[in-house]
Amino acid sequence: MIGRILLRCLMLWLAALLVAGCGGDDESPRGEETDLGAMTSERDPARAQPKTAHPPKEQSEPDGRGGVSLLDEGDAESFSALARRLGGQVGITVGAPGDPGSEQLGPLRTGDAWSTIKVPIAAKVLEEAGGPGALSGDQKDLISRALTASDNAAANKLFASLGDHDAQAAAATGQVLREAGDTTTRVSAVGRDGFSPYGQTDWSDTQQHRFMALLAGGCVAGPASSRYLLSLMARVVADQAWGLGSAGAGAARFKGGWGPGIDGRYLVRQMGAIEINGKEVVVTLAAIAPDGQFASGKAAATELARWIVENVNAGSAEPGDC
């Protein structure tokens, strides 16, 4: 009897040792748990926290343009989450200076050019003058006011100098776009509700990006004229320095445009070249806020610009050739 009890106790003791040993093998190291938590946060944009530093990203896979992508699948998910939070309609493009190709996110992909078309107008004036050194004092003043302060009166005078009537001036401005490889955009010669005719030009984000990329690459109206325009775009007045001008970029050269559509809702857009982690990236952005107000559109544009600075793989932005 005693022998049976001792045997049963011995068997129970051995089983306990075996269970304890197996339990140790099933536990995951704390480091792996932490990694899984971080991975979940990275892959779930809705849970991701705002970034406070902007280290360069690792190289992404080649994109359809033959280069290395500035955006990846995670960026697309993150941008979708941002777009849902902002509401309304938003869209961006990113690319490298001198490269007409671009990567695009968001459903808002075209709209009235508004004051962004003032840059091609100024480029055409420079081209016809023979470069910055041949500009008159009055032309220099008008171009400066049109690009740094988006002065409508100055832009109207520049536009009028390109032809005897609006249709002729629009065609002349369109030539600059053609030279940049844009064969689809037609500069408007018809105004609406007292707005400038050229501002009503339907300019898609990708074609606007094409122009801005070639301008940043020194390929518009000659290298000297490109540098001249970009230098002015770096001096945008303080009350228009939202969006790309307040996104934390190392440097920003940009032009904004804004105005109400026929439904009264404001489209707010910008194009520019900004510095991220020491590399220049060409971008466009556009927003129509849920309430359709200009102030809300500006705020959305600034959030889009900050997202670009925080997420674009700037290290892959290798300049293209003219």
C-alpha positions as CSV (number, residue, x, y, z in Angstrom):
1,M,0.0,0.0,0.0
2,I,2.8,2.4,1.0
3,G,4.7,1.4,-2.1
4,R,1.7,2.4,-4.3
5,I,1.4,5.8,-2.6
6,L,5.2,6.5,-3.1
7,L,4.9,5.5,-6.7
8,R,2.0,7.8,-7.3
9,C,3.8,10.7,-5.7
10,L,6.9,10.1,-7.8
11,M,4.8,10.1,-11.0
12,L,3.0,13.4,-10.0
13,W,6.4,15.0,-9.2
14,L,7.8,14.0,-12.7
15,A,4.7,15.4,-14.5
16,A,5.0,18.7,-12.7
17,L,8.6,19.0,-13.8
18,L,7.6,18.3,-17.4
19,V,4.9,20.9,-17.5
20,A,7.2,23.6,-16.0
21,G,9.8,22.9,-18.7
22,C,7.2,23.2,-21.6
23,G,5.8,26.4,-20.2
24,G,9.2,28.1,-20.5
25,D,9.4,27.3,-24.2
26,D,6.0,28.8,-25.0
27,E,6.7,32.3,-23.6
28,S,7.7,34.9,-26.3
29,P,10.6,37.3,-25.5
30,R,9.5,40.8,-24.6
31,G,11.5,42.2,-27.5
32,E,9.3,40.3,-30.0
33,E,6.1,41.6,-28.3
34,T,7.4,45.2,-28.6
35,D,8.3,44.7,-32.3
36,L,4.8,43.3,-33.0
37,G,3.2,46.3,-31.3
38,A,5.3,48.7,-33.3
39,M,4.5,46.8,-36.5
40,T,0.8,47.0,-35.9
41,S,1.0,50.8,-35.3
42,E,3.0,51.3,-38.5
43,R,0.6,49.3,-40.6
44,D,-2.6,50.9,-39.1
45,P,-2.5,54.6,-40.1
46,A,-5.5,55.4,-38.0
47,R,-3.5,54.4,-34.9
48,A,-0.2,55.8,-35.9
49,Q,1.1,58.8,-33.9
50,P,2.3,62.1,-35.5
51,K,6.0,62.0,-36.3
52,T,8.3,64.3,-34.5
53,A,11.5,63.6,-36.5
54,H,12.0,63.0,-40.2
55,P,14.8,60.5,-40.8
56,P,15.4,59.4,-44.4
57,K,13.4,56.4,-45.4
58,E,15.0,53.2,-46.7
59,Q,15.1,52.8,-50.5
60,S,11.8,51.8,-52.0
61,E,11.1,49.6,-54.9
62,P,11.5,51.1,-58.5
63,D,8.4,52.9,-59.7
64,G,6.8,52.9,-63.1
65,R,8.9,55.8,-64.2
66,G,12.1,53.7,-64.1
67,G,13.4,55.4,-61.0
68,V,12.9,54.6,-57.3
69,S,9.6,55.4,-55.8
70,L,9.2,58.3,-53.4
71,L,6.0,56.7,-51.9
72,D,5.3,53.2,-50.8
73,E,2.3,51.1,-49.9
74,G,2.4,52.3,-46.3
75,D,2.4,55.9,-47.5
76,A,-0.7,55.2,-49.5
77,E,-2.5,53.8,-46.5
78,S,-1.4,56.7,-44.3
79,F,-2.5,59.3,-46.9
80,S,-5.9,57.6,-47.2
81,A,-6.3,57.9,-43.4
82,L,-5.4,61.6,-43.6
83,A,-7.8,62.2,-46.4
84,R,-10.6,60.6,-44.4
85,R,-9.8,62.7,-41.4
86,L,-9.7,65.9,-43.5
87,G,-12.9,65.1,-45.4
88,G,-13.8,67.0,-48.5
89,Q,-11.4,66.3,-51.4
90,V,-7.6,66.3,-51.5
91,G,-4.8,65.3,-53.8
92,I,-1.0,65.5,-54.1
93,T,1.8,64.7,-56.5
94,V,5.4,64.2,-55.8
95,G,8.5,63.7,-58.0
96,A,12.0,64.9,-58.7
97,P,13.3,68.1,-60.2
98,G,13.7,67.9,-64.0
99,D,11.6,64.7,-64.2
100,P,8.2,65.3,-65.7
101,G,6.8,62.1,-64.2
102,S,5.1,62.0,-60.8
103,E,3.5,59.8,-58.2
104,Q,-0.1,60.7,-57.2
105,L,-2.3,60.2,-54.2
106,G,-5.9,61.3,-53.5
107,P,-9.1,61.7,-55.6
108,L,-8.7,65.4,-56.3
109,R,-6.8,65.5,-59.6
110,T,-7.7,68.6,-61.5
111,G,-9.4,72.0,-61.2
112,D,-9.1,75.7,-62.0
113,A,-5.5,76.9,-62.0
114,W,-6.3,80.1,-60.3
115,S,-3.1,82.0,-59.4
116,T,-0.7,79.1,-60.0
117,I,-1.0,79.9,-63.7
118,K,0.8,83.3,-63.0
119,V,4.1,81.4,-63.1
120,P,3.7,80.3,-66.7
121,I,2.6,83.8,-67.6
122,A,5.7,85.3,-66.0
123,A,7.8,82.6,-67.8
124,K,6.4,83.7,-71.1
125,V,7.2,87.3,-70.4
126,L,10.8,86.3,-69.6
127,E,11.1,84.2,-72.7
128,E,9.9,87.0,-75.0
129,A,12.1,89.6,-73.3
130,G,15.2,87.3,-73.8
131,G,15.9,86.5,-70.1
132,P,16.1,88.3,-66.7
133,G,18.8,90.6,-67.9
134,A,16.6,92.0,-70.6
135,L,13.6,92.8,-68.4
136,S,12.6,96.4,-67.9
137,G,12.2,97.8,-64.4
138,D,8.5,97.7,-64.8
139,Q,8.5,94.1,-65.9
140,K,10.6,93.1,-63.0
141,D,8.3,94.8,-60.6
142,L,5.2,93.2,-62.1
143,I,6.6,89.7,-62.1
144,S,7.8,90.1,-58.5
145,R,4.4,91.3,-57.3
146,A,2.6,88.6,-59.3
147,L,4.7,85.8,-57.8
148,T,5.5,86.9,-54.3
149,A,2.1,88.6,-53.4
150,S,-0.1,87.0,-56.1
151,D,-1.0,90.5,-57.1
152,N,-3.9,90.3,-59.6
153,A,-3.4,93.7,-61.1
154,A,0.3,93.0,-61.8
155,A,-0.6,89.6,-63.4
156,N,-3.3,91.2,-65.5
157,K,-0.7,93.6,-67.0
158,L,1.7,90.8,-67.7
159,F,-1.0,88.7,-69.4
160,A,-2.2,91.7,-71.5
161,S,1.4,92.3,-72.7
162,L,1.4,88.8,-74.3
163,G,-1.2,89.6,-77.0
164,D,-3.7,92.1,-78.4
165,H,-6.6,90.3,-76.7
166,D,-7.2,87.6,-74.2
167,A,-7.2,84.7,-76.7
168,Q,-3.9,85.7,-78.1
169,A,-2.3,86.1,-74.6
170,A,-3.8,82.7,-73.6
171,A,-2.2,81.1,-76.6
172,A,1.1,82.6,-75.9
173,T,1.0,81.4,-72.3
174,G,0.0,78.0,-73.6
175,Q,3.2,77.8,-75.6
176,V,5.2,77.7,-72.4
177,L,3.2,74.7,-71.3
178,R,3.7,73.0,-74.7
179,E,7.5,73.6,-74.4
180,A,7.3,71.8,-71.0
181,G,5.6,68.8,-72.8
182,D,2.0,69.6,-71.7
183,T,0.0,68.9,-74.8
184,T,-3.4,68.8,-73.1
185,T,-3.9,72.0,-71.1
186,R,-5.6,74.9,-72.8
187,V,-5.1,78.3,-71.1
188,S,-8.5,79.9,-70.7
189,A,-9.3,83.2,-72.4
190,V,-12.8,83.4,-70.8
191,G,-13.4,84.7,-67.3
192,R,-16.2,84.0,-64.9
193,D,-18.0,86.2,-62.3
194,G,-15.3,88.9,-62.6
195,F,-12.4,86.5,-62.2
196,S,-9.4,86.6,-64.5
197,P,-9.7,84.5,-67.7
198,Y,-6.3,82.7,-67.2
199,G,-7.3,81.7,-63.7
200,Q,-10.1,79.6,-65.1
201,T,-7.7,77.3,-66.9
202,D,-8.4,73.6,-66.1
203,W,-4.9,72.5,-65.0
204,S,-4.6,68.8,-63.9
205,D,-2.3,68.0,-61.0
206,T,-0.1,65.9,-63.1
207,Q,0.4,68.5,-65.8
208,Q,0.9,71.2,-63.2
209,H,3.5,68.9,-61.7
210,R,5.2,68.5,-65.1
211,F,5.6,72.2,-65.4
212,M,6.9,72.7,-61.9
213,A,9.3,69.8,-62.2
214,L,10.9,71.2,-65.3
215,L,11.0,74.7,-63.8
216,A,12.8,73.3,-60.8
217,G,15.2,71.5,-63.2
218,G,16.0,74.8,-65.0
219,C,14.2,73.7,-68.1
220,V,11.6,76.4,-68.4
221,A,12.4,79.5,-70.6
222,G,16.1,78.7,-70.1
223,P,18.1,78.1,-66.9
224,A,18.6,81.8,-66.1
225,S,14.8,82.4,-66.3
226,S,14.0,79.3,-64.3
227,R,16.4,80.5,-61.5
228,Y,14.9,84.0,-61.6
229,L,11.3,82.7,-61.2
230,L,12.3,80.2,-58.4
231,S,14.1,83.0,-56.5
232,L,10.9,85.0,-56.4
233,M,8.9,81.9,-55.4
234,A,11.1,81.6,-52.4
235,R,9.9,85.1,-51.2
236,V,6.2,84.5,-50.9
237,V,4.7,87.1,-48.5
238,A,4.0,86.0,-45.0
239,D,0.2,85.9,-45.1
240,Q,0.4,83.5,-48.1
241,A,3.1,81.2,-46.6
242,W,0.7,78.5,-45.5
243,G,0.8,75.0,-47.0
244,L,4.3,74.4,-48.4
245,G,5.5,77.6,-46.7
246,S,4.8,76.3,-43.2
247,A,5.3,72.6,-43.4
248,G,8.8,72.5,-41.9
249,A,10.7,71.9,-45.1
250,G,14.3,73.0,-45.2
251,A,13.5,75.4,-48.1
252,A,10.4,76.1,-50.1
253,R,9.8,77.7,-53.5
254,F,6.2,77.7,-54.3
255,K,3.1,79.4,-55.7
256,G,-0.4,79.1,-54.5
257,G,-3.8,79.6,-56.1
258,W,-7.3,79.7,-54.7
259,G,-10.9,80.6,-55.6
260,P,-14.5,79.5,-55.5
261,G,-16.0,77.0,-58.0
262,I,-19.4,77.5,-59.6
263,D,-20.8,75.9,-56.5
264,G,-19.1,78.5,-54.3
265,R,-16.7,76.0,-52.7
266,Y,-13.1,77.1,-52.6
267,L,-10.3,75.1,-54.3
268,V,-7.0,75.7,-52.7
269,R,-3.9,74.5,-54.5
270,Q,-0.1,74.9,-54.5
271,M,2.9,73.8,-56.6
272,G,6.5,74.0,-55.5
273,A,9.9,72.6,-54.9
274,I,10.8,71.9,-51.3
275,E,13.8,70.5,-49.5
276,I,13.3,67.3,-47.4
277,N,16.3,65.8,-45.6
278,G,18.7,67.8,-47.8
279,K,17.1,66.7,-51.1
280,E,14.8,68.7,-53.3
281,V,11.3,67.3,-54.1
282,V,8.7,68.7,-56.5
283,V,5.1,68.6,-55.2
284,T,1.6,69.8,-56.0
285,L,-1.3,69.7,-53.6
286,A,-5.0,70.6,-53.8
287,A,-7.8,70.6,-51.3
288,I,-11.5,71.4,-51.1
289,A,-12.6,71.5,-47.5
290,P,-15.9,69.9,-46.4
291,D,-17.4,73.3,-45.6
292,G,-16.0,74.8,-48.8
293,Q,-14.4,77.7,-47.0
294,F,-11.1,79.3,-48.0
295,A,-9.7,79.2,-44.4
296,S,-10.5,75.5,-44.0
297,G,-8.9,74.8,-47.4
298,K,-5.7,76.6,-46.3
299,A,-5.6,74.5,-43.1
300,A,-6.1,71.3,-45.1
301,A,-3.3,72.4,-47.5
302,T,-0.9,72.9,-44.6
303,E,-1.7,69.4,-43.3
304,L,-1.1,67.9,-46.7
305,A,2.2,69.7,-46.9
306,R,3.3,68.5,-43.5
307,W,2.4,64.9,-44.5
308,I,4.6,65.2,-47.6
309,V,7.5,66.5,-45.5
310,E,7.1,63.7,-43.0
311,N,6.5,60.8,-45.4
312,V,8.1,61.2,-48.8
313,N,11.2,59.2,-49.5
314,A,13.2,62.2,-50.5
315,G,16.5,60.2,-50.8
316,S,15.1,58.7,-54.0
317,A,14.4,62.1,-55.7
318,E,17.2,62.1,-58.3
319,P,17.1,65.1,-60.6
320,G,16.3,64.4,-64.2
321,D,17.7,66.1,-67.4
322,C,15.9,68.7,-69.4
